[in-house]
Amino acid sequence: MPRQLNIIIAGGGISGATAALFLSHLNANIVVLESRPGRTTSIEGGIVMLGPNGMHVLQGLGLAETLHHRPNGIQVPWLHMFESSGGLLGKVPQGSVERYGFASTMITRWDIQEVLLDAMEKKRLSIEWNAKVEDVEELSDGVVVRWREGSVEKERKVDLLVGADGIWSIVRSKMYAALNEPAPKPRYSGLVGVGGVIDTSSVPGLAQYLTLERPVVMVHGRLGFFGMALFDRKEKYAGWWTTYEASDRSKEEWKVPKDQIYGEILRRYSDWAFPIPQIINAAEAVDAAPFVWPVYEVENLQHWCSKSVVLVGDAAHAMPPHSGQGASQGLEDAAYLAYLLQQHQLNPSSDLKDVLTQFQRDRQPRVNEIVTEANRRGDQKREISAFGMFMKKWGMRIVFYFMKESWMDGWFGYKVPGIEDWTNIGQSRQSTS
C-alpha cells in the first residue's frame, strides 16, 4: 500500500469540498478547515451556471443525479439573449444531453455546497468550522499549518496544504511570502453585480415569459446588463441579477442602502422592455435588501504552487462571473489535482513538487483561455454610446445566427483525465473496508 498522505484543505467551499471527496478515495488523511461558523441555508452565494464539464466532475463522485433531484436545479440547453427594447438577439447553446451527456444546470451555489457537504458527512470526512488559517511554514519535508478555531490556536504538520480559500486567499499570500515574492492582490474590475429572488406571481405575465422551455433570459443595453432565470422546477421563484459599471469603494461603502440601490438600477433600466422594470419594482417591494457583489479579479498568477502548497479554484485563478464557468473550473481543479496525486501514490518515487508543478502546467492554459473570454463578455456589460450599442446589437445577432453547439466543445466537451474511473475506485475501497 502506498504511503499515506496527510493533507489539509483550507476552505470548505465547492473546490475544497470536492477535493476532499476525491482525495478520500486515496490513502490519505484529510482535514478541511472552513472559516465560516457552520453550514448555512442562505442563497447569498447567488445563482451559478454549472456546465456539462462541471456536471461530469460531479458524476465522477456519483453526485450528478443527487444535484438534479434538488428542487432548485434547472437544466439550460440555451440562453435567450435580448436587447433592452425587447428584440431577440439570438440563442446561445449551453450544452445538450445528446452531445455532452449533460446540459448546463442553473442552480444556487448553496445547493451545490449542500450536496457536497452531505457527501462529506456520509463519508465521515473531517471539517473544522470557524477555523481560520493564520500562518503557513514550509519545511523540507512538509508544511506546518497554523490556524485559529475561535479563541483556540492550533497547528499541524502535513505533507500537503491545498489552498481553496477563495479570491482573498490567505494561503496564497503565505505561499508567495515563502517564495519571497509579493502576492498579487485582488483588484476591482469596475463592474458590480446586484441581484435577488422574487416570487413569479409578483409580476403579472412573468410566468409566461420565463418558462422551463425558456428558463434563462439575458438582456443587453447601453447602460448595463440584466439577467433573469427560473429558480426552481415548480416555476414559483425567479432569480434576477444585473451588472453595470460603478466606481470603486471600500468594503463598508459597498453596504449601500436598499433605496439607493434600487434608485440606481431603476435609473438605468426603467425604460427597458417588460419584464425588467416590473421585476425591479417587485423586488423593491420585498423587505429583503438585494445582494451586492463587486467583481474583483486577480492577475494571471505566476505560481499556483510551491513545494508542498497548491492553490485551486478562485485562490488560483479568480474566475470572473461572466463565463458561467467559475464553479465548473473549481470542480475541474479539484478532480485533476486528485488524479495527479493518485498517480503519485502509484509511483512513490515521483516528487510531490513535480506533481504540483504539472497541475499548474496542465490546468493554467485552459483556465486562462476561459478567463480571457469571461473578461471579453464582462466588457460587453459596460456603458457604451448609442452607435456602439447599434454595432454591438447587430454583431451579436450575426454571431448568434451562425453559432453552432459544436463551438462550445472546448468548454463543455472537456473531461478531466480519469474522471470516469473514480466511481469504480470508490466502490472498490468500500468493498475492502
C-alpha positions in Angstrom: 0.0 0.0 0.0 1.4 3.5 -0.9 2.4 5.8 1.9 -0.5 7.7 3.5 -0.6 11.4 2.6 -1.6 13.9 5.3 -3.5 16.8 3.7 -5.1 20.0 5.0 -7.6 21.7 2.7 -8.1 25.4 3.6 -11.6 26.2 2.5 -14.8 24.1 2.5 -16.4 25.7 -0.5 -17.1 24.0 -3.8 -13.4 23.4 -4.7 -12.3 22.4 -1.2 -15.2 20.0 -0.5 -14.8 18.4 -4.0 -11.1 18.0 -3.4 -11.7 16.3 -0.1 -14.2 13.9 -1.6 -11.9 12.8 -4.4 -8.9 12.6 -2.2 -10.9 10.4 0.2 -10.6 7.6 -2.4 -6.8 7.6 -1.9 -4.7 6.5 1.1 -4.9 10.0 2.6 -5.8 11.6 6.0 -7.7 14.8 5.2 -8.8 17.7 7.3 -10.8 20.6 5.9 -10.6 24.0 7.6 -13.5 26.3 6.9 -13.7 29.9 8.3 -17.5 30.0 8.3 -19.1 29.1 11.7 -21.1 26.3 10.2 -23.4 25.1 7.5 -25.8 27.8 6.3 -29.1 27.7 4.4 -28.5 31.0 2.6 -28.6 31.8 -1.1 -26.1 34.6 -0.6 -23.7 32.8 -2.9 -26.2 33.5 -5.7 -27.2 31.5 -8.7 -24.5 29.9 -10.8 -24.3 28.0 -14.1 -22.8 24.6 -13.9 -21.6 23.5 -17.4 -21.7 19.9 -18.7 -17.9 19.7 -17.9 -18.7 20.5 -14.3 -21.5 18.1 -14.2 -19.1 15.3 -15.3 -16.9 16.0 -12.3 -19.9 15.6 -10.0 -20.8 12.4 -11.9 -17.3 11.2 -11.1 -18.3 11.5 -7.4 -21.7 9.9 -8.0 -23.4 13.2 -7.2 -24.8 14.4 -10.5 -28.2 12.9 -10.1 -28.3 14.0 -6.5 -27.9 17.6 -7.6 -30.5 17.2 -10.3 -33.0 15.9 -7.8 -32.9 19.0 -5.7 -35.9 21.3 -6.4 -33.9 24.4 -7.4 -31.9 23.0 -10.4 -33.0 24.0 -13.9 -31.3 22.4 -17.0 -30.5 25.1 -19.5 -29.6 24.0 -23.0 -30.0 27.5 -24.4 -29.6 31.1 -23.2 -32.1 33.5 -24.8 -30.5 36.9 -25.5 -32.5 40.1 -25.9 -31.8 43.8 -26.4 -33.3 46.4 -24.0 -36.1 47.3 -26.3 -37.3 43.7 -26.3 -35.9 42.4 -29.6 -34.5 39.0 -29.7 -30.7 38.9 -30.4 -30.5 35.1 -30.6 -29.9 31.9 -28.6 -26.6 30.7 -27.2 -26.1 26.9 -26.8 -25.3 25.8 -23.2 -24.8 22.1 -24.0 -27.3 19.4 -24.7 -27.6 16.0 -23.1 -27.4 14.4 -26.5 -24.0 15.9 -27.3 -22.3 16.2 -23.9 -24.2 13.8 -21.6 -25.4 16.7 -19.6 -27.0 20.1 -20.2 -25.8 23.2 -18.3 -27.6 23.5 -14.9 -28.6 26.8 -13.4 -28.7 26.3 -9.7 -27.7 28.1 -6.5 -24.2 27.8 -5.1 -25.8 26.8 -1.9 -27.4 23.7 -3.5 -24.1 22.5 -4.9 -22.5 23.1 -1.5 -25.2 21.1 0.3 -24.8 18.1 -2.0 -21.0 18.1 -1.4 -21.3 18.6 2.4 -23.9 15.9 2.7 -21.5 13.5 0.9 -18.7 14.6 3.2 -20.8 13.8 6.2 -21.7 10.4 4.8 -18.0 9.6 4.3 -17.3 11.0 7.8 -14.7 13.4 6.4 -13.4 15.8 9.0 -14.4 19.5 8.6 -13.4 22.0 11.2 -15.8 25.0 11.3 -14.8 28.5 12.4 -11.2 27.6 11.5 -9.2 30.5 10.1 -5.7 29.8 8.7 -3.2 32.3 10.1 0.2 31.1 9.1 2.0 28.6 6.9 5.6 27.4 7.3 7.1 25.3 4.6 9.8 22.8 5.7 12.0 20.4 3.7 9.6 17.5 4.4 6.2 19.1 4.6 4.3 22.2 5.7 3.2 23.4 9.1 -0.3 25.0 9.1 -1.4 27.2 12.0 -5.0 28.2 12.4 -7.4 29.6 15.0 -10.7 28.0 15.9 -12.5 30.7 17.9 -10.0 31.6 20.6 -8.0 28.3 20.3 -4.8 28.3 18.3 -3.9 25.0 16.6 -1.2 23.8 14.3 -0.4 20.6 12.4 2.4 19.4 10.1 1.2 17.8 6.9 2.5 16.7 3.6 0.3 19.0 1.5 -1.7 22.1 2.0 -4.5 22.8 -0.6 -5.5 26.5 -0.7 -9.2 26.5 -1.6 -9.9 29.7 0.3 -11.2 31.9 -2.4 -10.2 35.1 -4.1 -9.0 36.7 -0.8 -6.9 33.6 -0.1 -4.7 33.7 3.0 -2.9 30.6 1.7 -1.9 32.4 -1.5 -0.4 35.3 0.4 1.6 33.0 2.7 2.8 30.8 -0.2 4.1 33.8 -2.1 5.8 35.1 1.1 7.6 31.7 1.3 8.6 32.2 -2.3 10.0 35.7 -1.4 7.7 37.3 -3.9 4.8 39.8 -3.4 1.4 38.2 -3.5 -0.9 39.6 -6.2 -3.9 41.2 -4.6 -7.5 41.2 -6.0 -8.3 44.4 -7.9 -11.7 45.8 -8.6 -12.8 45.3 -12.2 -15.0 48.4 -12.4 -18.2 46.2 -12.5 -20.7 45.5 -9.8 -23.4 42.8 -9.6 -26.7 43.3 -7.9 -29.4 40.6 -7.6 -32.1 38.8 -5.7 -35.1 36.4 -5.9 -38.8 37.2 -6.4 -42.0 35.2 -6.5 -43.0 34.8 -10.1 -46.6 35.7 -9.2 -45.5 39.1 -8.1 -45.0 40.2 -11.7 -48.1 39.5 -13.9 -47.1 37.8 -17.1 -43.7 36.7 -15.9 -44.8 33.1 -15.6 -45.5 33.2 -19.4 -42.2 34.9 -20.1 -39.9 32.7 -18.1 -40.7 29.0 -18.7 -39.0 25.6 -18.4 -38.5 25.9 -22.2 -37.0 29.4 -21.8 -35.6 29.4 -18.3 -32.9 32.0 -18.7 -33.1 35.3 -20.4 -30.2 37.9 -20.6 -30.7 41.4 -21.8 -28.1 43.9 -23.1 -28.5 47.6 -23.2 -26.4 50.8 -23.3 -26.2 51.2 -19.5 -25.6 47.7 -18.4 -26.8 44.1 -18.4 -29.8 42.3 -16.8 -30.4 38.6 -16.4 -33.3 36.6 -15.1 -33.8 32.8 -14.5 -36.3 30.4 -13.1 -35.2 29.5 -9.6 -37.0 26.1 -9.2 -38.7 23.5 -11.4 -42.1 24.4 -9.9 -41.6 27.8 -11.5 -42.6 29.5 -8.3 -39.5 31.8 -7.9 -37.2 33.7 -10.3 -33.7 34.9 -9.7 -32.6 38.2 -11.2 -29.3 40.0 -11.4 -27.7 43.0 -13.1 -24.1 44.0 -13.9 -23.1 47.6 -14.5 -20.1 50.0 -14.1 -19.6 51.6 -10.7 -16.7 53.4 -9.1 -14.6 51.6 -6.6 -15.2 52.0 -2.8 -14.3 50.5 0.5 -15.8 47.3 1.9 -18.0 49.3 4.2 -19.1 51.7 1.4 -20.4 48.8 -0.6 -23.1 48.3 2.0 -25.4 50.7 0.1 -28.9 51.4 1.5 -31.7 49.5 -0.2 -33.4 52.5 -1.6 -30.2 53.8 -3.1 -29.5 50.5 -4.9 -33.0 50.4 -6.4 -32.8 54.0 -7.3 -29.6 53.3 -9.3 -30.9 50.3 -11.2 -34.2 52.0 -12.0 -32.3 54.9 -13.3 -30.6 52.6 -15.7 -33.5 50.2 -16.6 -36.8 51.9 -16.0 -37.4 52.3 -19.8 -36.3 48.8 -20.7 -38.9 46.3 -22.1 -41.0 44.0 -20.0 -40.4 42.4 -17.6 -37.3 44.2 -16.3 -38.8 47.4 -14.7 -41.6 45.2 -13.3 -39.1 42.8 -11.7 -37.2 45.7 -10.1 -40.4 47.2 -8.7 -41.5 43.8 -7.3 -38.1 43.2 -5.8 -38.1 46.7 -4.2 -41.5 45.9 -2.6 -39.9 43.0 -0.7 -38.3 43.8 2.6 -35.1 42.0 2.0 -32.2 44.1 0.5 -30.6 42.8 -2.7 -27.3 41.2 -2.8 -24.4 43.4 -3.9 -21.1 41.9 -5.1 -18.3 44.0 -6.7 -16.4 41.9 -9.2 -12.8 41.5 -8.3 -10.0 39.9 -10.4 -6.6 38.5 -9.7 -4.0 38.8 -12.5 -2.7 35.5 -14.0 -0.6 34.1 -11.2 2.9 33.0 -11.9 2.8 30.5 -9.1 -0.1 28.1 -8.3 2.2 26.0 -6.1 5.3 25.7 -4.0 7.0 22.6 -2.7 4.0 21.5 -0.5 1.3 24.1 -1.1 -1.1 24.2 -4.1 -3.9 26.6 -4.9 -7.2 25.6 -6.5 -10.4 27.4 -7.6 -10.6 31.2 -7.0 -7.5 31.1 -4.9 -5.6 30.2 -8.1 -7.4 32.0 -10.8 -10.4 34.0 -9.6 -12.7 33.2 -12.5 -14.9 36.3 -13.4 -18.6 35.5 -13.3 -19.3 36.4 -16.9 -18.3 33.0 -18.4 -20.6 30.8 -16.4 -17.6 28.6 -15.8 -16.4 29.6 -12.3 -17.9 26.6 -10.4 -17.0 24.2 -13.2 -13.4 25.2 -13.2 -13.2 24.9 -9.5 -14.6 21.4 -9.8 -12.1 20.5 -12.6 -9.2 21.8 -10.5 -10.1 19.6 -7.6 -10.6 16.5 -9.7 -7.4 16.9 -11.7 -5.3 17.5 -8.6 -6.7 14.3 -7.0 -6.0 12.4 -10.3 -2.3 13.5 -10.2 -2.0 12.7 -6.5 -3.4 9.3 -7.3 -0.7 8.7 -9.9 1.8 10.0 -7.4 0.8 7.3 -4.9 1.0 4.6 -7.6 4.6 5.8 -8.3 6.0 6.7 -4.9 9.4 7.6 -6.4 7.8 10.7 -8.0 8.4 14.1 -6.3 5.4 15.9 -4.8 6.7 19.2 -6.1 6.8 17.9 -9.6 3.2 16.7 -9.3 2.1 20.2 -8.2 4.1 21.8 -11.0 2.4 19.5 -13.5 -1.0 20.5 -12.1 -0.4 24.2 -12.9 1.3 23.4 -16.2 -1.7 21.4 -17.4 -4.6 23.5 -15.9 -3.4 27.1 -16.4 -3.7 27.3 -20.3 -7.3 26.1 -20.2 -8.2 28.4 -17.3 -6.5 31.4 -18.9 -8.4 30.9 -22.1 -11.7 30.9 -20.2 -10.7 33.9 -18.1 -9.9 35.9 -21.3 -13.3 35.1 -22.8 -15.0 35.9 -19.4 -13.4 39.4 -19.4 -14.4 40.0 -23.0 -18.0 39.2 -22.0 -17.7 41.4 -19.0 -16.6 44.3 -21.2 -19.9 43.9 -23.1 -21.7 44.9 -19.9 -20.1 48.3 -19.7 -21.7 51.6 -20.7 -21.5 52.3 -24.4 -22.8 55.0 -26.8 -25.9 54.7 -29.0 -23.7 53.9 -32.0 -21.7 51.4 -30.0 -24.9 49.7 -29.0 -26.1 49.6 -32.6 -22.9 47.9 -33.7 -22.9 45.5 -30.7 -26.6 44.5 -31.3 -26.0 43.6 -35.0 -22.7 41.9 -34.2 -24.4 39.7 -31.7 -27.3 38.9 -34.0 -24.9 37.8 -36.7 -22.8 35.7 -34.4 -25.8 34.0 -32.7 -27.4 33.3 -36.1 -24.4 31.3 -37.3 -23.5 29.8 -33.8 -23.4 26.0 -33.5 -23.3 23.9 -30.5 -20.0 22.4 -31.6 -18.4 25.8 -31.0 -18.7 25.0 -27.3 -16.9 21.7 -27.4 -13.7 23.1 -26.0 -15.6 24.1 -22.8 -18.4 21.7 -22.4 -16.9 18.6 -24.0 -13.8 18.6 -21.8 -13.5 15.8 -19.3 -10.8 15.7 -16.5 -8.5 12.8 -17.2 -9.6 9.7 -15.3 -12.9 11.2 -14.2 -14.9 8.2 -15.3 -12.8 5.8 -13.1 -13.4 7.4 -9.8 -16.8 5.7 -9.1 -15.2 2.3 -9.5 -12.3 3.3 -7.2 -14.8 4.4 -4.6 -16.7 1.1 -4.9 -13.5 -0.9 -4.7 -12.4 0.9 -1.5 -15.9 0.4 0.1 -15.8 -3.4 -0.7 -12.4 -3.8 1.0 -13.2 -1.6 4.1 
